[in-house]
Amino acid sequence: MSEPELTRSVWEIDSNDYPAGASMDEKIRFLLRYAILAPSSHNSQPWRFRVLGNEVDIAVDESRWLDAADPTKRELYISVGCAIENLCVAAEHFEVEPRVEYHDGTDTDTVATVTFRDDSDPSTHRPSKLFDAITERSTSHELFDERRLDTAVQDELGGVVTEDDVSLHLVDEPAVKQSISELQGKADQLLMDDPEYRKELGHWIGLGALGSSWLMARIGQAVVTHLDLGEREAAKNSKLIESASLVAGLTTASDDPTSQVKAGQVFERVALLATTADVAVHPMSQTLERPELRTRLQELLDSGADVPQHLFRMGYTDEDPGHTPRWPLEMFLA
Ligand SMILES: Cc1cc2nc3c(=O)[nH]c(=O)nc-3n(C[C@H](O)[C@H](O)[C@H](O)COP(=O)(O)O)c2cc1C
C-alpha cells in the first residue's frame, strides 16, 4: 500500500459531524482531527496516537525527529505539546473533560495519556474562542507592519499561561530585540554551514511539507541542500525579527521532556489566542538550536535559572499565509 499523501483537505472539518451520541472511543477519534492541525517543527508532524476506550496515549514519532536541527529533541516534544493542546481545546468545546497525565518520556515514547470524561466543567475551561482558531491558525513568514500589540492584547496573551512552571516573556524593548535579531543572524550562519542541517531541511521542503507546490518543493530542496544560504537567511530573518512588534520567549523551570511538552501546549494556546486577535505568529528556533546561543538568549530574556524552550515573533500583517498540508489522521493512529 502506498504512503498517504499530504493534503489540505484535513483543515475542512465540519464541527456538526461530531459524533455526540457515539462511544467515547469514536468521539476521541473525531477530536484528534483537530490535534493534527497543530504546528510542528518543519511541519514534521511527529506524533502518534493510540486510542483505548476513554483515553488516548500520545507518543513522539522518532522517525520524524529532526536530528540535525533538534539534537536534544526539544522541538520534537514542543510539537507534540501543540497537538495535545489542540486536542484539549477541541474536547472542552464538545464538552468532554480532558485530563492530561504526563509521562517523563525518558524510557518510553509515550509522553502523555489524555483521559476524557463526559461530565464537563466549563468554569475550568480555556477561553471558548480558541476552538474556532484551531482551523484558522497558520504560521506567518512575512515582514510585519508598523502596528504594535497594545497592552490589553499583551495582557490577554499573558493571561492564558496557567502553568506554574512555564513563563511567557514578551520583549518589545528595541535594544533587546536588536540583540535577539543579531543572535538569529549568527544562528542562521552556523546552521546553514552544516550540510546535515541543510540536507534535513531540504528533505522536508522536498516532501512539500512546508506548503510549496510539487515543482517548487523539488527546486527548494535542491537549493537548500547544495547551497550555503547562511548569509541570505541571516539578513532576511534578522529583518523579520526587527519588524515584529514583540519577540516572545517561553521558558521553563526544568529542561526535560514534560516541561517541553507543556511549553508546546502554552505556545499553541498563545498562538490560538493571537489568531483570534488577528495577530500573526512566527516561531524562530535557530537560536535555540545552538547551545551557546541558547544560553545568551536566556540572559537576554532575563529568565534567571529558567531555560528558553521556544522563541517566536508576533505582529500584524495583512498577508494571509494560507494553510500548510497535513498527512491524514489515519497515518498517526496506532
Ligand atoms: C517547535 C516548533 C519550531 C518551529 N520553528 C520554526 C522556525 O524556526 N522557523 C519557521 O519559519 N517556522 C517554525 N515553526 C513553524 C512550522 O514550520 C509550522 O508550524 C509548520 O510548517 C506548519 O505550518 P502551520 O503552522 O502554518 O500550520 C516551528 C513550529 C514549532 C512547533
The ligand as an ORCA input file, in Angstrom:
! r2SCAN-3c Opt
* xyz 0 1
  C       8.680     23.645     17.828
  C       8.469     24.441     16.568
  C       9.537     25.095     15.976
  C       9.346     25.843     14.809
  N      10.400     26.537     14.282
  C      10.224     27.296     13.176
  C      11.293     28.072     12.628
  O      12.406     28.072     13.149
  N      11.077     28.804     11.511
  C       9.835     28.831     10.906
  O       9.675     29.513      9.887
  N       8.798     28.123     11.408
  C       8.959     27.360     12.516
  N       7.920     26.651     13.032
  C       6.622     26.685     12.339
  C       6.440     25.441     11.476
  O       7.269     25.486     10.343
  C       4.950     25.337     11.087
  O       4.210     25.142     12.258
  C       4.679     24.194     10.128
  O       5.288     24.412      8.900
  C       3.180     24.021      9.905
  O       2.627     25.190      9.353
  P       1.464     25.992     10.099
  O       1.970     26.405     11.450
  O       1.188     27.180      9.206
  O       0.254     25.090     10.243
  C       8.067     25.907     14.202
  C       6.986     25.255     14.824
  C       7.171     24.549     16.001
  C       6.008     23.876     16.656
*
